[in-house]
Amino acid sequence: MSRAITKRMQNVKPSAVREILKVTADPSFISFAAGNPSSELFPLDALREYTARVLANPASLQYSVTEGYPELRELVGERYGKGYGLSKPGDDIIIVSGGQQGIDLAAHCLLEEGDAVICENPSFIGALNCFRTYNAELVGIPCDEYGMEIDKLEAALEANPRVKLIYTIPTFQNPGGTTLPLERRLRMLELAVKYDVMILEDSPYFELSFDGTITPAIKSFDDSGHVIFAGSFSKIIAPGIRVGFVIAPDWLTSKMTVAKQGADVHTNGVFMRVAAEFLRGYDVTAHVERCRKLYREKCGLMLTEMDAKIDKRVRWTKPGGGLFIWCELPADKPSAGLCETLKLQKVAVVPGVAFDTDPDNLANYGFRLNFSVPSKEQIVTGINLLAKGIDDYLAV
Amino acid sequence: MSRAITKRMQNVKPSAVREILKVTADPSFISFAAGNPSSELFPLDALREYTARVLANPASLQYSVTEGYPELRELVGERYGKGYGLSKPGDDIIIVSGGQQGIDLAAHCLLEEGDAVICENPSFIGALNCFRTYNAELVGIPCDEYGMEIDKLEAALEANPRVKLIYTIPTFQNPGGTTLPLERRLRMLELAVKYDVMILEDSPYFELSFDGTITPAIKSFDDSGHVIFAGSFSKIIAPGIRVGFVIAPDWLTSKMTVAKQGADVHTNGVFMRVAAEFLRGYDVTAHVERCRKLYREKCGLMLTEMDAKIDKRVRWTKPGGGLFIWCELPADKPSAGLCETLKLQKVAVVPGVAFDTDPDNLANYGFRLNFSVPSKEQIVTGINLLAKGIDDYLAV
């Protein structure tokens, strides 16, 4: 019967990242392969208090409206819509089951089979695989240390009349760790308007800025209704609650709501209310500051260790925030081989092919390092092991 | 830009049921329009205790594996897989974000655009709309007081070579309140094997049997890998937690897992663990017995009142469990008009067109009554008002 599987699902493989996570469940491994925020930052006391408060009201356990718990939508409107300038006239806000669902619902509403999606190459595997499950063609644009090379974006738009969507993680990109400068953001928006395609701005990390600097979202400049903003509470509350939001023109959010009715009816009712309690009653700004501080320290330590120990032929990004550093071996050294070598050192990284718009590009020579999950001790030990593994691999 | 919406999403309307629920938020209305379990049955103390216990472990707040919390999968395997005979060799179990997501993932993996889905007519609007968002053709099979008329199923399979899926709610159907007899279940399975199509057996209500009788699931007879069983904790714990499960052949669950990675990464981690606590530590059987008793009383009361008060030209089903009674006006009296008349009486029911495989069939003369949500007093008062509204409507 397996021939019954739709064409769009036949060729999508499980995320390589998630496969690697299974390997690194072995506690003797040092893992730089994660994509999680650090558990030590979870606001546990507040989560417990708010959850107990929310459960006092049985309404939190009934079916809810698909668009999301009304008070949470309002509070997202205040913090993100007004506070960060993300809501524009004609926009609406819906609550989704994590930022991932925002991507999925946008794809369901916008991508016909065979349509093309432009994205950074490399990019977030969860989004790339999601687009693949709609049989979309992925058009990857190369990235430099600032993110997408915008001069190549126009050529791609010109060459691909079936482009419907530009998918971008402009701030602290996954896996790149890069932040798209203001002028490139404005240029991307200009091109989206010119070619009349939508931008899906996926921005789960933007508040995790090491020095507090926040480059304004592409969405904040858009008066033409071409930008969908996907946000998440995964990195500032916790990912396990699966609560995120989308701010987009209402002709699209209304259709995304219909798609969400069919997808999961509504997001977990208890944690929509818990997220509302956070935005209303918790000092979110102070909490974000704690996250920034820890990640700044961990990333700084990792970069210092890398500078001191890793072969100079390897290059890497210097993130201003987020969770990831992107490294590149010399171009003739595929990173998949390095990852095998590293298994002997019991250290794990994610090979770049996992984030490549071509999932069979075994020549990919990049790899991703996560600094949010390992302890500082693990960072020091692990970078030593990584440096040794790289030396071994480059010597072959 | 709204022309950018995919063809498959352009013609799907928001669920009429959910629109009606907005109207009936007015507390002076008596609503028989709901689809919820009764809030008075939520096991609140246990939910609070288990949630607090689960939140003591920060792992519940991190990213989880897409297939679902391993212990919950095992416990579902014990209670449903073994206990109800739903797991077969070659099957696997995945946890989903409510039964609705089971439907959506199956559709994503099995339905090419233009494929056909056979379903009961009337059927659950959330499933019908979900199939519509994949541009599937709906082939409705008429129902009698026992559910799908199986002699018409073979004709439909013969006439529609693009049928990929038979969607059925065999037990305490929504909206029909009907239960498909054993011999029809066996015949349906036989036909699925003969025509090599899958059956999606959606069974969120089957434990809510008034007298404890449970007709064995179609899945329990399937040794050929043709049945997908979608189950839910919405009716025996609470719907707001959005936790359900799918038991299906592993060639399909593995693809559904890939689709779920793209859809929401995983189901809410806290409530997957809470559901596991329930299955492990709570007397679920005694709790289900409490649900059965209350619904038996409410349904019995509603049927008694209906027998005494409602015009004999109206016919209705006598459910053996679940949440719904299906009524039919004389065939020349569309129910949409009745619903308008009932607004004057401040009583709400859902018109049959909402559940029709043809969403524009304004001639539909059925309507759905819910008995789980209204109080016994509301049932008595509301059936009086309904009877009066029907008298007024039939007199026109």
Boltz contact constraints between the chains, C-beta under 6 A:
constraints:
  - contact:
      token1: [A, 1]
      token2: [B, 225]
      max_distance: 6.0
  - contact:
      token1: [A, 2]
      token2: [B, 251]
      max_distance: 6.0
  - contact:
      token1: [A, 4]
      token2: [B, 110]
      max_distance: 6.0
  - contact:
      token1: [A, 5]
      token2: [B, 109]
      max_distance: 6.0
  - contact:
      token1: [A, 5]
      token2: [B, 255]
      max_distance: 6.0
  - contact:
      token1: [A, 6]
      token2: [B, 112]
      max_distance: 6.0
  - contact:
      token1: [A, 9]
      token2: [B, 109]
      max_distance: 6.0
  - contact:
      token1: [A, 9]
      token2: [B, 255]
      max_distance: 6.0
  - contact:
      token1: [A, 12]
      token2: [B, 258]
      max_distance: 6.0
  - contact:
      token1: [A, 14]
      token2: [B, 258]
      max_distance: 6.0
  - contact:
      token1: [A, 15]
      token2: [B, 261]
      max_distance: 6.0
  - contact:
      token1: [A, 36]
      token2: [B, 62]
      max_distance: 6.0
  - contact:
      token1: [A, 36]
      token2: [B, 63]
      max_distance: 6.0
  - contact:
      token1: [A, 39]
      token2: [B, 58]
      max_distance: 6.0
  - contact:
      token1: [A, 39]
      token2: [B, 62]
      max_distance: 6.0
  - contact:
      token1: [A, 42]
      token2: [B, 58]
      max_distance: 6.0
  - contact:
      token1: [A, 42]
      token2: [B, 61]
      max_distance: 6.0
  - contact:
      token1: [A, 48]
      token2: [B, 55]
      max_distance: 6.0
  - contact:
      token1: [A, 51]
      token2: [B, 51]
      max_distance: 6.0
  - contact:
      token1: [A, 55]
      token2: [B, 48]
      max_distance: 6.0
  - contact:
      token1: [A, 58]
      token2: [B, 39]
      max_distance: 6.0
  - contact:
      token1: [A, 58]
      token2: [B, 42]
      max_distance: 6.0
  - contact:
      token1: [A, 60]
      token2: [B, 240]
      max_distance: 6.0
  - contact:
      token1: [A, 61]
      token2: [B, 42]
      max_distance: 6.0
  - contact:
      token1: [A, 61]
      token2: [B, 238]
      max_distance: 6.0
  - contact:
      token1: [A, 61]
      token2: [B, 240]
      max_distance: 6.0
  - contact:
      token1: [A, 62]
      token2: [B, 36]
      max_distance: 6.0
  - contact:
      token1: [A, 62]
      token2: [B, 39]
      max_distance: 6.0
  - contact:
      token1: [A, 62]
      token2: [B, 240]
      max_distance: 6.0
  - contact:
      token1: [A, 63]
      token2: [B, 36]
      max_distance: 6.0
  - contact:
      token1: [A, 63]
      token2: [B, 239]
      max_distance: 6.0
  - contact:
      token1: [A, 97]
      token2: [B, 264]
      max_distance: 6.0
  - contact:
      token1: [A, 98]
      token2: [B, 264]
      max_distance: 6.0
  - contact:
      token1: [A, 98]
      token2: [B, 265]
      max_distance: 6.0
  - contact:
      token1: [A, 100]
      token2: [B, 264]
      max_distance: 6.0
  - contact:
      token1: [A, 100]
      token2: [B, 265]
      max_distance: 6.0
  - contact:
      token1: [A, 101]
      token2: [B, 264]
      max_distance: 6.0
  - contact:
      token1: [A, 104]
      token2: [B, 262]
      max_distance: 6.0
  - contact:
      token1: [A, 104]
      token2: [B, 263]
      max_distance: 6.0
  - contact:
      token1: [A, 109]
      token2: [B, 5]
      max_distance: 6.0
  - contact:
      token1: [A, 109]
      token2: [B, 9]
      max_distance: 6.0
  - contact:
      token1: [A, 110]
      token2: [B, 4]
      max_distance: 6.0
  - contact:
      token1: [A, 112]
      token2: [B, 6]
      max_distance: 6.0
  - contact:
      token1: [A, 129]
      token2: [B, 262]
      max_distance: 6.0
  - contact:
      token1: [A, 130]
      token2: [B, 262]
      max_distance: 6.0
  - contact:
      token1: [A, 133]
      token2: [B, 259]
      max_distance: 6.0
  - contact:
      token1: [A, 133]
      token2: [B, 262]
      max_distance: 6.0
  - contact:
      token1: [A, 225]
      token2: [B, 1]
      max_distance: 6.0
  - contact:
      token1: [A, 238]
      token2: [B, 61]
      max_distance: 6.0
  - contact:
      token1: [A, 239]
      token2: [B, 63]
      max_distance: 6.0
  - contact:
      token1: [A, 240]
      token2: [B, 60]
      max_distance: 6.0
  - contact:
      token1: [A, 240]
      token2: [B, 61]
      max_distance: 6.0
  - contact:
      token1: [A, 240]
      token2: [B, 62]
      max_distance: 6.0
  - contact:
      token1: [A, 240]
      token2: [B, 269]
      max_distance: 6.0
  - contact:
      token1: [A, 242]
      token2: [B, 268]
      max_distance: 6.0
  - contact:
      token1: [A, 251]
      token2: [B, 2]
      max_distance: 6.0
  - contact:
      token1: [A, 255]
      token2: [B, 5]
      max_distance: 6.0
  - contact:
      token1: [A, 255]
      token2: [B, 9]
      max_distance: 6.0
  - contact:
      token1: [A, 258]
      token2: [B, 12]
      max_distance: 6.0
  - contact:
      token1: [A, 258]
      token2: [B, 14]
      max_distance: 6.0
  - contact:
      token1: [A, 259]
      token2: [B, 133]
      max_distance: 6.0
  - contact:
      token1: [A, 261]
      token2: [B, 15]
      max_distance: 6.0
  - contact:
      token1: [A, 262]
      token2: [B, 104]
      max_distance: 6.0
  - contact:
      token1: [A, 262]
      token2: [B, 129]
      max_distance: 6.0
  - contact:
      token1: [A, 262]
      token2: [B, 130]
      max_distance: 6.0
  - contact:
      token1: [A, 262]
      token2: [B, 133]
      max_distance: 6.0
  - contact:
      token1: [A, 263]
      token2: [B, 104]
      max_distance: 6.0
  - contact:
      token1: [A, 264]
      token2: [B, 97]
      max_distance: 6.0
  - contact:
      token1: [A, 264]
      token2: [B, 98]
      max_distance: 6.0
  - contact:
      token1: [A, 264]
      token2: [B, 100]
      max_distance: 6.0
  - contact:
      token1: [A, 264]
      token2: [B, 101]
      max_distance: 6.0
  - contact:
      token1: [A, 265]
      token2: [B, 98]
      max_distance: 6.0
  - contact:
      token1: [A, 265]
      token2: [B, 100]
      max_distance: 6.0
  - contact:
      token1: [A, 268]
      token2: [B, 242]
      max_distance: 6.0
  - contact:
      token1: [A, 268]
      token2: [B, 268]
      max_distance: 6.0
  - contact:
      token1: [A, 269]
      token2: [B, 240]
      max_distance: 6.0
